Amino acid sequence: MGNVVKFKKPAAAGKHRGNTLCRRGFHKWRVVDTPFDSRQGRLVNRYRCTRCGAEKTEAR
Ligand SMILES: [Zn+2]
C-alpha cells in the first residue's frame, strides 16, 4: 500500500484563474449561513466569494 498516488488539489491550481475572473466581476458566490441581518432588521441572504472572499448581501 505504498504506491498511493496523491491527487493534486484543484483549488490551488485554479486560484489565479479564479482571481482573474473575480477582478472582471465574475465572483463565485456561495451562500453564507447568516440568514438574518440584525442591522437592517430583515431577512437577507449573505454571499461570499469562495475564491477571493468578497461578500455581498441581498434582501430576499
Ligand atoms: Zn471573487
N, CA, C, O and the ligand as a Tripos MOL2 file, in Angstrom:
@<TRIPOS>MOLECULE
protein
  241   239    61     0     0
PROTEIN
NO_CHARGES

@<TRIPOS>ATOM
      1 N           0.8410   -1.2230    0.0000 N.3       1 MET1
      2 CA          0.0000    0.0000    0.0000 C.3       1 MET1
      3 C           0.8600    1.2510    0.0000 C.2       1 MET1
      4 O           0.4290    2.2850    0.5110 O.2       1 MET1
      5 N           2.0600    1.1910   -0.5560 N.am      2 GLY2
      6 CA          2.9320    2.3670   -0.5370 C.3       2 GLY2
      7 C           2.9410    3.1440   -1.8310 C.2       2 GLY2
      8 O           3.6980    4.1040   -1.9740 O.2       2 GLY2
      9 N           2.1070    2.7440   -2.7810 N.am      3 ASN3
     10 CA          2.1200    3.3980   -4.0890 C.3       3 ASN3
     11 C           0.8580    4.2110   -4.3580 C.2       3 ASN3
     12 O           0.4200    4.3630   -5.4980 O.2       3 ASN3
     13 N           0.3000    4.7180   -3.2920 N.am      4 VAL4
     14 CA         -0.9110    5.5120   -3.4720 C.3       4 VAL4
     15 C          -0.5380    6.8890   -4.0310 C.2       4 VAL4
     16 O           0.2320    7.6370   -3.4290 O.2       4 VAL4
     17 N          -1.0950    7.1910   -5.1770 N.am      5 VAL5
     18 CA         -0.8170    8.4880   -5.8040 C.3       5 VAL5
     19 C          -1.7390    9.5430   -5.2030 C.2       5 VAL5
     20 O          -2.9600    9.3920   -5.1740 O.2       5 VAL5
     21 N          -1.1230   10.5970   -4.7340 N.am      6 LYS6
     22 CA         -1.9440   11.6700   -4.1670 C.3       6 LYS6
     23 C          -2.5260   12.5400   -5.2820 C.2       6 LYS6
     24 O          -1.8620   12.8580   -6.2680 O.2       6 LYS6
     25 N          -3.7610   12.9010   -5.0910 N.am      7 PHE7
     26 CA         -4.4000   13.7980   -6.0460 C.3       7 PHE7
     27 C          -3.9420   15.2320   -5.7850 C.2       7 PHE7
     28 O          -3.8060   15.6630   -4.6400 O.2       7 PHE7
     29 N          -3.7150   15.9400   -6.8550 N.am      8 LYS8
     30 CA         -3.3930   17.3580   -6.6930 C.3       8 LYS8
     31 C          -4.6520   18.1160   -6.2910 C.2       8 LYS8
     32 O          -5.7630   17.7920   -6.7100 O.2       8 LYS8
     33 N          -4.4450   19.1120   -5.4830 N.am      9 LYS9
     34 CA         -5.5920   19.9000   -5.0640 C.3       9 LYS9
     35 C          -5.9920   20.8840   -6.1700 C.2       9 LYS9
     36 O          -5.2060   21.7540   -6.5440 O.2       9 LYS9
     37 N          -7.1840   20.7480   -6.6760 N.am     10 PRO10
     38 CA         -7.6120   21.6350   -7.7700 C.3      10 PRO10
     39 C          -7.7790   23.0750   -7.3230 C.2      10 PRO10
     40 O          -7.7060   23.9940   -8.1390 O.2      10 PRO10
     41 N          -8.0040   23.2800   -6.0290 N.am     11 ALA11
     42 CA         -8.2090   24.6450   -5.5450 C.3      11 ALA11
     43 C          -6.9650   25.4930   -5.7500 C.2      11 ALA11
     44 O          -7.0550   26.6510   -6.1590 O.2      11 ALA11
     45 N          -5.8160   24.9210   -5.4660 N.am     12 ALA12
     46 CA         -4.5830   25.6810   -5.6070 C.3      12 ALA12
     47 C          -4.3010   25.9790   -7.0790 C.2      12 ALA12
     48 O          -3.8000   27.0500   -7.4200 O.2      12 ALA12
     49 N          -4.6240   25.0350   -7.9300 N.am     13 ALA13
     50 CA         -4.3430   25.2210   -9.3520 C.3      13 ALA13
     51 C          -5.2280   26.2970   -9.9490 C.2      13 ALA13
     52 O          -4.8090   27.0230  -10.8510 O.2      13 ALA13
     53 N          -6.4370   26.4010   -9.4550 N.am     14 GLY14
     54 CA         -7.3700   27.3500  -10.0520 C.3      14 GLY14
     55 C          -7.4030   28.7040   -9.3750 C.2      14 GLY14
     56 O          -8.2620   29.5300   -9.6850 O.2      14 GLY14
     57 N          -6.4950   28.9410   -8.4690 N.am     15 LYS15
     58 CA         -6.5480   30.1610   -7.6770 C.3      15 LYS15
     59 C          -6.3810   31.4110   -8.5340 C.2      15 LYS15
     60 O          -7.2040   32.3260   -8.4900 O.2      15 LYS15
     61 N          -5.3150   31.4340   -9.3040 N.am     16 HIS16
     62 CA         -5.0390   32.6430  -10.0860 C.3      16 HIS16
     63 C          -6.1180   32.8690  -11.1380 C.2      16 HIS16
     64 O          -6.5560   33.9950  -11.3760 O.2      16 HIS16
     65 N          -6.5320   31.7720  -11.7590 N.am     17 ARG17
     66 CA         -7.5710   31.9080  -12.7700 C.3      17 ARG17
     67 C          -8.8490   32.4480  -12.1450 C.2      17 ARG17
     68 O          -9.5380   33.2810  -12.7350 O.2      17 ARG17
     69 N          -9.1600   31.9670  -10.9420 N.am     18 GLY18
     70 CA        -10.3590   32.4420  -10.2710 C.3      18 GLY18
     71 C         -10.2740   33.9090   -9.9330 C.2      18 GLY18
     72 O         -11.2500   34.6430  -10.0930 O.2      18 GLY18
     73 N          -9.1230   34.3460   -9.4690 N.am     19 ASN19
     74 CA         -8.9790   35.7510   -9.1280 C.3      19 ASN19
     75 C          -9.1070   36.6370  -10.3580 C.2      19 ASN19
     76 O          -9.6110   37.7570  -10.2760 O.2      19 ASN19
     77 N          -8.6550   36.1370  -11.4820 N.am     20 THR20
     78 CA         -8.8260   36.8950  -12.7160 C.3      20 THR20
     79 C         -10.3000   37.0910  -13.0140 C.2      20 THR20
     80 O         -10.7340   38.1770  -13.3980 O.2      20 THR20
     81 N         -11.0560   36.0340  -12.8320 N.am     21 LEU21
     82 CA        -12.4970   36.1410  -13.0410 C.3      21 LEU21
     83 C         -13.1110   37.1160  -12.0460 C.2      21 LEU21
     84 O         -13.9970   37.8960  -12.3950 O.2      21 LEU21
     85 N         -12.6410   37.0670  -10.8130 N.am     22 CYS22
     86 CA        -13.1740   37.9540   -9.7790 C.3      22 CYS22
     87 C         -12.9280   39.4150  -10.1460 C.2      22 CYS22
     88 O         -13.8020   40.2650   -9.9770 O.2      22 CYS22
     89 N         -11.7480   39.6880  -10.6400 N.am     23 ARG23
     90 CA        -11.4520   41.0810  -10.9940 C.3      23 ARG23
     91 C         -12.3430   41.5710  -12.1160 C.2      23 ARG23
     92 O         -12.5990   42.7670  -12.2490 O.2      23 ARG23
     93 N         -12.8100   40.6320  -12.9180 N.am     24 ARG24
     94 CA        -13.7170   41.0020  -14.0090 C.3      24 ARG24
     95 C         -15.1730   41.0210  -13.5550 C.2      24 ARG24
     96 O         -16.0800   41.3020  -14.3390 O.2      24 ARG24
     97 N         -15.3800   40.7150  -12.2700 N.am     25 GLY25
     98 CA        -16.7360   40.7860  -11.7450 C.3      25 GLY25
     99 C         -17.4640   39.4600  -11.7340 C.2      25 GLY25
    100 O         -18.6440   39.4000  -11.3880 O.2      25 GLY25
    101 N         -16.7710   38.3920  -12.1100 N.am     26 PHE26
    102 CA        -17.4090   37.0780  -12.1120 C.3      26 PHE26
    103 C         -17.0350   36.3150  -10.8450 C.2      26 PHE26
    104 O         -16.2350   35.3800  -10.8820 O.2      26 PHE26
    105 N         -17.6280   36.7270   -9.7210 N.am     27 HIS27
    106 CA        -17.3360   36.0570   -8.4590 C.3      27 HIS27
    107 C         -18.0820   34.7290   -8.3810 C.2      27 HIS27
    108 O         -19.1050   34.5080   -9.0280 O.2      27 HIS27
    109 N         -17.5130   33.8680   -7.5580 N.am     28 LYS28
    110 CA        -18.1540   32.5750   -7.3550 C.3      28 LYS28
    111 C         -18.8950   32.6190   -6.0290 C.2      28 LYS28
    112 O         -18.3810   32.1710   -5.0040 O.2      28 LYS28
    113 N         -20.0970   33.1590   -6.0560 N.am     29 TRP29
    114 CA        -20.8400   33.4020   -4.8220 C.3      29 TRP29
    115 C         -21.3290   32.1110   -4.1960 C.2      29 TRP29
    116 O         -21.7910   31.1940   -4.8760 O.2      29 TRP29
    117 N         -21.2110   32.0700   -2.8800 N.am     30 ARG30
    118 CA        -21.7540   30.9470   -2.1180 C.3      30 ARG30
    119 C         -22.4840   31.5090   -0.9080 C.2      30 ARG30
    120 O         -22.0090   32.4440   -0.2640 O.2      30 ARG30
    121 N         -23.6280   30.9390   -0.6080 N.am     31 VAL31
    122 CA        -24.4440   31.4560    0.4840 C.3      31 VAL31
    123 C         -23.7520   31.1900    1.8180 C.2      31 VAL31
    124 O         -23.3330   30.0680    2.1010 O.2      31 VAL31
    125 N         -23.6380   32.2350    2.6300 N.am     32 VAL32
    126 CA        -23.0670   32.0970    3.9600 C.3      32 VAL32
    127 C         -24.2120   31.8990    4.9470 C.2      32 VAL32
    128 O         -25.3000   32.4430    4.7590 O.2      32 VAL32
    129 N         -23.9700   31.1330    5.9790 N.am     33 ASP33
    130 CA        -25.0280   30.7480    6.8950 C.3      33 ASP33
    131 C         -25.3620   31.8560    7.8810 C.2      33 ASP33
    132 O         -25.1830   31.6980    9.0890 O.2      33 ASP33
    133 N         -25.8490   32.9790    7.3620 N.am     34 THR34
    134 CA        -26.3310   34.0540    8.2240 C.3      34 THR34
    135 C         -27.6100   34.6040    7.6090 C.2      34 THR34
    136 O         -27.5910   35.6410    6.9460 O.2      34 THR34
    137 N         -28.7140   33.9110    7.8270 N.am     35 PRO35
    138 CA        -29.9550   34.2720    7.1400 C.3      35 PRO35
    139 C         -30.6110   35.5360    7.6710 C.2      35 PRO35
    140 O         -31.5260   36.0620    7.0380 O.2      35 PRO35
    141 N         -30.1620   36.0400    8.8320 N.am     36 PHE36
    142 CA        -30.8320   37.2080    9.3950 C.3      36 PHE36
    143 C         -29.8210   38.3110    9.6590 C.2      36 PHE36
    144 O         -28.8300   38.1050   10.3600 O.2      36 PHE36
    145 N         -30.0750   39.4680    9.1000 N.am     37 ASP37
    146 CA        -29.1960   40.6100    9.3100 C.3      37 ASP37
    147 C         -29.8450   41.5330   10.3330 C.2      37 ASP37
    148 O         -30.8140   42.2280   10.0290 O.2      37 ASP37
    149 N         -29.3020   41.5330   11.5510 N.am     38 SER38
    150 CA        -29.9310   42.2870   12.6300 C.3      38 SER38
    151 C         -29.7850   43.7920   12.4260 C.2      38 SER38
    152 O         -30.5650   44.5710   12.9730 O.2      38 SER38
    153 N         -28.8070   44.1960   11.6580 N.am     39 ARG39
    154 CA        -28.6100   45.6270   11.4550 C.3      39 ARG39
    155 C         -29.7690   46.2350   10.6820 C.2      39 ARG39
    156 O         -30.2500   47.3280   10.9830 O.2      39 ARG39
    157 N         -30.1950   45.4900    9.6780 N.am     40 GLN40
    158 CA        -31.2700   46.0070    8.8560 C.3      40 GLN40
    159 C         -32.6340   45.5320    9.3430 C.2      40 GLN40
    160 O         -33.6680   46.0350    8.9060 O.2      40 GLN40
    161 N         -32.6270   44.5460   10.2630 N.am     41 GLY41
    162 CA        -33.8700   44.0730   10.8240 C.3      41 GLY41
    163 C         -34.7400   43.3420    9.8310 C.2      41 GLY41
    164 O         -35.9630   43.3280    9.9650 O.2      41 GLY41
    165 N         -34.1380   42.7490    8.8620 N.am     42 ARG42
    166 CA        -34.9150   41.9860    7.8750 C.3      42 ARG42
    167 C         -34.0970   40.8220    7.3700 C.2      42 ARG42
    168 O         -32.8860   40.7440    7.5810 O.2      42 ARG42
    169 N         -34.7810   39.9250    6.7010 N.am     43 LEU43
    170 CA        -34.1100   38.7300    6.2050 C.3      43 LEU43
    171 C         -33.2990   39.0640    4.9580 C.2      43 LEU43
    172 O         -33.7760   39.7110    4.0260 O.2      43 LEU43
    173 N         -32.0820   38.6070    4.9800 N.am     44 VAL44
    174 CA        -31.2370   38.8030    3.8130 C.3      44 VAL44
    175 C         -30.4650   37.5170    3.5540 C.2      44 VAL44
    176 O         -30.3070   36.6770    4.4400 O.2      44 VAL44
    177 N         -30.0050   37.3880    2.3630 N.am     45 ASN45
    178 CA        -29.0550   36.3310    2.0470 C.3      45 ASN45
    179 C         -27.6690   36.9530    1.9590 C.2      45 ASN45
    180 O         -27.4750   37.9830    1.3140 O.2      45 ASN45
    181 N         -26.7240   36.3210    2.6100 N.am     46 ARG46
    182 CA        -25.3530   36.8050    2.5250 C.3      46 ARG46
    183 C         -24.5480   35.8380    1.6550 C.2      46 ARG46
    184 O         -24.6260   34.6190    1.8070 O.2      46 ARG46
    185 N         -23.7960   36.4030    0.7700 N.am     47 TYR47
    186 CA        -22.9830   35.5890   -0.1220 C.3      47 TYR47
    187 C         -21.5140   35.9270    0.0810 C.2      47 TYR47
    188 O         -21.1490   37.0670    0.3690 O.2      47 TYR47
    189 N         -20.6900   34.9140   -0.0740 N.am     48 ARG48
    190 CA        -19.2490   35.1380   -0.0150 C.3      48 ARG48
    191 C         -18.6100   34.4330   -1.1960 C.2      48 ARG48
    192 O         -18.9510   33.2970   -1.5260 O.2      48 ARG48
    193 N         -17.6850   35.1250   -1.8170 N.am     49 CYS49
    194 CA        -16.9810   34.5300   -2.9430 C.3      49 CYS49
    195 C         -15.9940   33.4880   -2.4240 C.2      49 CYS49
    196 O         -15.1730   33.7730   -1.5510 O.2      49 CYS49
    197 N         -16.0850   32.2890   -2.9690 N.am     50 THR50
    198 CA        -15.2330   31.2130   -2.4810 C.3      50 THR50
    199 C         -13.7990   31.3820   -2.9450 C.2      50 THR50
    200 O         -12.9060   30.6890   -2.4560 O.2      50 THR50
    201 N         -13.5670   32.2750   -3.8620 N.am     51 ARG51
    202 CA        -12.2030   32.4550   -4.3720 C.3      51 ARG51
    203 C         -11.4880   33.6230   -3.7160 C.2      51 ARG51
    204 O         -10.3750   33.4640   -3.2160 O.2      51 ARG51
    205 N         -12.1210   34.8120   -3.7120 N.am     52 CYS52
    206 CA        -11.4140   35.9940   -3.2130 C.3      52 CYS52
    207 C         -11.9290   36.4420   -1.8600 C.2      52 CYS52
    208 O         -11.3020   37.2900   -1.2250 O.2      52 CYS52
    209 N         -13.0650   35.8980   -1.3880 N.am     53 GLY53
    210 CA        -13.5730   36.2380   -0.0610 C.3      53 GLY53
    211 C         -14.4250   37.4790   -0.0210 C.2      53 GLY53
    212 O         -14.7900   37.9360    1.0630 O.2      53 GLY53
    213 N         -14.7540   38.0420   -1.1710 N.am     54 ALA54
    214 CA        -15.6370   39.1970   -1.1950 C.3      54 ALA54
    215 C         -17.0280   38.8100   -0.7010 C.2      54 ALA54
    216 O         -17.4540   37.6650   -0.8510 O.2      54 ALA54
    217 N         -17.7240   39.7710   -0.1150 N.am     55 GLU55
    218 CA        -19.0470   39.4860    0.4110 C.3      55 GLU55
    219 C         -20.0740   40.4380   -0.1640 C.2      55 GLU55
    220 O         -19.7720   41.5760   -0.5240 O.2      55 GLU55
    221 N         -21.3050   39.9370   -0.2420 N.am     56 LYS56
    222 CA        -22.4180   40.7900   -0.6130 C.3      56 LYS56
    223 C         -23.6620   40.2700    0.0710 C.2      56 LYS56
    224 O         -23.7410   39.1000    0.4480 O.2      56 LYS56
    225 N         -24.6290   41.1500    0.2270 N.am     57 THR57
    226 CA        -25.9040   40.7360    0.8150 C.3      57 THR57
    227 C         -27.0240   41.1260   -0.1240 C.2      57 THR57
    228 O         -26.9470   42.1300   -0.8320 O.2      57 THR57
    229 N         -28.0650   40.3140   -0.1180 N.am     58 GLU58
    230 CA        -29.2380   40.6330   -0.9220 C.3      58 GLU58
    231 C         -30.4800   40.3970   -0.0890 C.2      58 GLU58
    232 O         -30.6070   39.3710    0.5780 O.2      58 GLU58
    233 N         -31.3890   41.3430   -0.1300 N.am     59 ALA59
    234 CA        -32.6820   41.1290    0.5190 C.3      59 ALA59
    235 C         -33.4460   40.0700   -0.2630 C.2      59 ALA59
    236 O         -33.3560   39.9790   -1.4870 O.2      59 ALA59
    237 N         -34.1970   39.2760    0.4870 N.am     60 ARG60
    238 CA        -34.9270   38.2100   -0.2010 C.3      60 ARG60
    239 C         -36.4070   38.3030    0.0790 C.2      60 ARG60
    240 O         -37.1820   37.4860   -0.4180 O.2      60 ARG60
    241 ZN        -14.4100   36.7590   -6.0290 Zn       61 ZN61
@<TRIPOS>BOND
     1     1     2 1
     2     2     3 1
     3     3     4 2
     4     3     5 am
     5     5     6 1
     6     6     7 1
     7     7     8 2
     8     7     9 am
     9     9    10 1
    10    10    11 1
    11    11    12 2
    12    11    13 am
    13    13    14 1
    14    14    15 1
    15    15    16 2
    16    15    17 am
    17    17    18 1
    18    18    19 1
    19    19    20 2
    20    19    21 am
    21    21    22 1
    22    22    23 1
    23    23    24 2
    24    23    25 am
    25    25    26 1
    26    26    27 1
    27    27    28 2
    28    27    29 am
    29    29    30 1
    30    30    31 1
    31    31    32 2
    32    31    33 am
    33    33    34 1
    34    34    35 1
    35    35    36 2
    36    35    37 am
    37    37    38 1
    38    38    39 1
    39    39    40 2
    40    39    41 am
    41    41    42 1
    42    42    43 1
    43    43    44 2
    44    43    45 am
    45    45    46 1
    46    46    47 1
    47    47    48 2
    48    47    49 am
    49    49    50 1
    50    50    51 1
    51    51    52 2
    52    51    53 am
    53    53    54 1
    54    54    55 1
    55    55    56 2
    56    55    57 am
    57    57    58 1
    58    58    59 1
    59    59    60 2
    60    59    61 am
    61    61    62 1
    62    62    63 1
    63    63    64 2
    64    63    65 am
    65    65    66 1
    66    66    67 1
    67    67    68 2
    68    67    69 am
    69    69    70 1
    70    70    71 1
    71    71    72 2
    72    71    73 am
    73    73    74 1
    74    74    75 1
    75    75    76 2
    76    75    77 am
    77    77    78 1
    78    78    79 1
    79    79    80 2
    80    79    81 am
    81    81    82 1
    82    82    83 1
    83    83    84 2
    84    83    85 am
    85    85    86 1
    86    86    87 1
    87    87    88 2
    88    87    89 am
    89    89    90 1
    90    90    91 1
    91    91    92 2
    92    91    93 am
    93    93    94 1
    94    94    95 1
    95    95    96 2
    96    95    97 am
    97    97    98 1
    98    98    99 1
    99    99   100 2
   100    99   101 am
   101   101   102 1
   102   102   103 1
   103   103   104 2
   104   103   105 am
   105   105   106 1
   106   106   107 1
   107   107   108 2
   108   107   109 am
   109   109   110 1
   110   110   111 1
   111   111   112 2
   112   111   113 am
   113   113   114 1
   114   114   115 1
   115   115   116 2
   116   115   117 am
   117   117   118 1
   118   118   119 1
   119   119   120 2
   120   119   121 am
   121   121   122 1
   122   122   123 1
   123   123   124 2
   124   123   125 am
   125   125   126 1
   126   126   127 1
   127   127   128 2
   128   127   129 am
   129   129   130 1
   130   130   131 1
   131   131   132 2
   132   131   133 am
   133   133   134 1
   134   134   135 1
   135   135   136 2
   136   135   137 am
   137   137   138 1
   138   138   139 1
   139   139   140 2
   140   139   141 am
   141   141   142 1
   142   142   143 1
   143   143   144 2
   144   143   145 am
   145   145   146 1
   146   146   147 1
   147   147   148 2
   148   147   149 am
   149   149   150 1
   150   150   151 1
   151   151   152 2
   152   151   153 am
   153   153   154 1
   154   154   155 1
   155   155   156 2
   156   155   157 am
   157   157   158 1
   158   158   159 1
   159   159   160 2
   160   159   161 am
   161   161   162 1
   162   162   163 1
   163   163   164 2
   164   163   165 am
   165   165   166 1
   166   166   167 1
   167   167   168 2
   168   167   169 am
   169   169   170 1
   170   170   171 1
   171   171   172 2
   172   171   173 am
   173   173   174 1
   174   174   175 1
   175   175   176 2
   176   175   177 am
   177   177   178 1
   178   178   179 1
   179   179   180 2
   180   179   181 am
   181   181   182 1
   182   182   183 1
   183   183   184 2
   184   183   185 am
   185   185   186 1
   186   186   187 1
   187   187   188 2
   188   187   189 am
   189   189   190 1
   190   190   191 1
   191   191   192 2
   192   191   193 am
   193   193   194 1
   194   194   195 1
   195   195   196 2
   196   195   197 am
   197   197   198 1
   198   198   199 1
   199   199   200 2
   200   199   201 am
   201   201   202 1
   202   202   203 1
   203   203   204 2
   204   203   205 am
   205   205   206 1
   206   206   207 1
   207   207   208 2
   208   207   209 am
   209   209   210 1
   210   210   211 1
   211   211   212 2
   212   211   213 am
   213   213   214 1
   214   214   215 1
   215   215   216 2
   216   215   217 am
   217   217   218 1
   218   218   219 1
   219   219   220 2
   220   219   221 am
   221   221   222 1
   222   222   223 1
   223   223   224 2
   224   223   225 am
   225   225   226 1
   226   226   227 1
   227   227   228 2
   228   227   229 am
   229   229   230 1
   230   230   231 1
   231   231   232 2
   232   231   233 am
   233   233   234 1
   234   234   235 1
   235   235   236 2
   236   235   237 am
   237   237   238 1
   238   238   239 1
   239   239   240 2
@<TRIPOS>SUBSTRUCTURE
     1 MET1         2 RESIDUE 1 A MET
     2 GLY2         6 RESIDUE 1 A GLY
     3 ASN3        10 RESIDUE 1 A ASN
     4 VAL4        14 RESIDUE 1 A VAL
     5 VAL5        18 RESIDUE 1 A VAL
     6 LYS6        22 RESIDUE 1 A LYS
     7 PHE7        26 RESIDUE 1 A PHE
     8 LYS8        30 RESIDUE 1 A LYS
     9 LYS9        34 RESIDUE 1 A LYS
    10 PRO10       38 RESIDUE 1 A PRO
    11 ALA11       42 RESIDUE 1 A ALA
    12 ALA12       46 RESIDUE 1 A ALA
    13 ALA13       50 RESIDUE 1 A ALA
    14 GLY14       54 RESIDUE 1 A GLY
    15 LYS15       58 RESIDUE 1 A LYS
    16 HIS16       62 RESIDUE 1 A HIS
    17 ARG17       66 RESIDUE 1 A ARG
    18 GLY18       70 RESIDUE 1 A GLY
    19 ASN19       74 RESIDUE 1 A ASN
    20 THR20       78 RESIDUE 1 A THR
    21 LEU21       82 RESIDUE 1 A LEU
    22 CYS22       86 RESIDUE 1 A CYS
    23 ARG23       90 RESIDUE 1 A ARG
    24 ARG24       94 RESIDUE 1 A ARG
    25 GLY25       98 RESIDUE 1 A GLY
    26 PHE26      102 RESIDUE 1 A PHE
    27 HIS27      106 RESIDUE 1 A HIS
    28 LYS28      110 RESIDUE 1 A LYS
    29 TRP29      114 RESIDUE 1 A TRP
    30 ARG30      118 RESIDUE 1 A ARG
    31 VAL31      122 RESIDUE 1 A VAL
    32 VAL32      126 RESIDUE 1 A VAL
    33 ASP33      130 RESIDUE 1 A ASP
    34 THR34      134 RESIDUE 1 A THR
    35 PRO35      138 RESIDUE 1 A PRO
    36 PHE36      142 RESIDUE 1 A PHE
    37 ASP37      146 RESIDUE 1 A ASP
    38 SER38      150 RESIDUE 1 A SER
    39 ARG39      154 RESIDUE 1 A ARG
    40 GLN40      158 RESIDUE 1 A GLN
    41 GLY41      162 RESIDUE 1 A GLY
    42 ARG42      166 RESIDUE 1 A ARG
    43 LEU43      170 RESIDUE 1 A LEU
    44 VAL44      174 RESIDUE 1 A VAL
    45 ASN45      178 RESIDUE 1 A ASN
    46 ARG46      182 RESIDUE 1 A ARG
    47 TYR47      186 RESIDUE 1 A TYR
    48 ARG48      190 RESIDUE 1 A ARG
    49 CYS49      194 RESIDUE 1 A CYS
    50 THR50      198 RESIDUE 1 A THR
    51 ARG51      202 RESIDUE 1 A ARG
    52 CYS52      206 RESIDUE 1 A CYS
    53 GLY53      210 RESIDUE 1 A GLY
    54 ALA54      214 RESIDUE 1 A ALA
    55 GLU55      218 RESIDUE 1 A GLU
    56 LYS56      222 RESIDUE 1 A LYS
    57 THR57      226 RESIDUE 1 A THR
    58 GLU58      230 RESIDUE 1 A GLU
    59 ALA59      234 RESIDUE 1 A ALA
    60 ARG60      238 RESIDUE 1 A ARG
    61 ZN61       241 GROUP 0 **** ****
